[in-house]
């Protein structure tokens, strides 16, 4: 009996398929400060918490990017810092055969959305290990954050009198 084999499609045909791959997710930086300990730990007032989150993108190669989600959580009691946590959760993402106009939204929306649960967990764990009730960061609308950045870039381009306002690219 003879076996009939079907040939696989040429590798050249597959190379045109769009692709998105997570190469690595890692905690790039983490710091905790308790500048007024131990005296401030004796104060029984409820802390006021401020959270700042930002996204940074670095091109590592033609189709490879590092996306870093940066957060600062500051808790204050009576205007003194109880604790300060700074964390940078990063990932290396590879894009293949994706149109350039689709890469920026993926870097500004999809990649931070992938990284955020890791960042939230690391921050909550750090705060808990420091002896405080963990703070679980609220969900973030990365799409809205991305749209806001595009509007800011468009306004800056309009104010500077840029001739090409049709294409807005996030700074990398």
N, C-alpha and C positions, 0 to 999 in steps of 0.2 A: 504494500500500500504506500502510495506516495503522499507526502504532506504538501499542502499548498500553503505557501507563506505569502503574506501580504507585506509589501515593503512599507516601511514607516515613511511618513512625509519627510521630505528633505529638511535638513537642519536649517537651511536658508529660509524656508517657509515659516518655521517656528520662530526665527529670530525677529520677525516683525510683530509678533504678539506683544501687546502691552503687558508690562509686568511691574509689580510692586512687591518688594521684599524687605522684611525687617531683618537686618543682619545682626543687630545686638541692641539690647536695652540695658542701661547701666546707670548707677548712681555716680554722677561725676564729682559732686562736691556736697558736703553737708557740714554745717557748723551750728553749735548751740552755745549761747552765751547767757549767763545769769549774773549780770554785773553787780547787782545789789544784794546778792545772797551772802550770808544767811539772814540778815536783818529784815529784808522785805518779805521773807517767808513767814514771818510772824504777824504780818498785816492780814486781817481777815476780810478785806474788801474784795468785791467781785472784780476780776481783771477785765480791762477793755482790750479787745483783740482787733488788730489790723492785719489784713492779708493783702499782699501784692503779688501778682503773677504776671510773668512776661515770657515771650517766646523768642529764642535766638536760633538762627539758622546759619550753618557754615557749610560751604561747598567743599567736599573732600576729593571729588573727582568729577568726571563728566556727568555721571548719573548717580553719584553717591553723595548723600548729605547727612550731616549731623544736625539733629534738631534737639535743642535743649529747652526744657521747661524750667523756668527759674521762679522760685517762690520765696517770699520773706514773710514770716509770721512773727508779729511783735505783740506781746501781751504786756500791758502796763497797769500798775496799781498806784493810784494817787500820783499820777504823772511820772512815775519812775518805772523803768523797764524791769519787769518781772523775769521775762525770758525773751530771747530773740533766736529764731531758727531760720537759717538760710539754707535752701536746698536747690540743687541743680540736678534734675533727672534728665538723662539724655538717651538718645537712640541713634543708631546709624541705619539709614533707610536707602534702599537702592531702587531706582526707577529705570525701567527699560522700555524704550519705544513709546513713551508717553509724550504727547504734545506739550511744548513748553508752557502754553497758557493753562494747562491743567496741573502742572507741577507745583506752581505757587499756592493754589488753594489746598493741595494735598499737604504741602509743608506747613501751611498756616492753620489747617483745620484737622485733617485726618491724623497726622503724626502727633500733634499735641493731645488729641483725644485718646490715642493709644498710650501715651506716656502718663497721662494724668492719674490713673488709678495707682500706679507705682509711686508717684510723687505724694499723693494723699496718704498712702500707707506708710511711707518712710517718715513723713512729718508727724503723723499721729503716733507712730512708734517712738520716735525721738522724744517727743513731748512727754509721753507716758514714762519712758525710761528716766527722764529728768525729774520725775516725782510729781507730775501734774496730771490732771484729767486730760486725756487725749483730746485734741481738737481735730474734728473731721471736717475738712474743707468742703464747702458747698460745691455742687456741680458748676461747671463753667461752660458757657455758650461760646465755644471757640469759633463758630461760624460768625457770630455777632462781633466778636473781638477782631476777626479777620476783616470783616466789612468796615469796621470802625477805622482800622489801619489804612484801608484803601481810601476811605474818605479823607483821612488826614493827609495821605500822600497826594491825593488829587488837589486838595486845598493848597498844599505847599507848592505843588507844580504850578497851579494857577497864580499864586502870589509871586513866584519867581519868574513867571512869563515863559514857561517852558513851551516850546512849539509842539512837542509830541505828547499830548495828554491822552491819547487813545490806549496806550499800554501802560499799566501801572504795575510795577514789580515791587514786592516787599524787599527791603534791604536784607542781604544775606551776610 
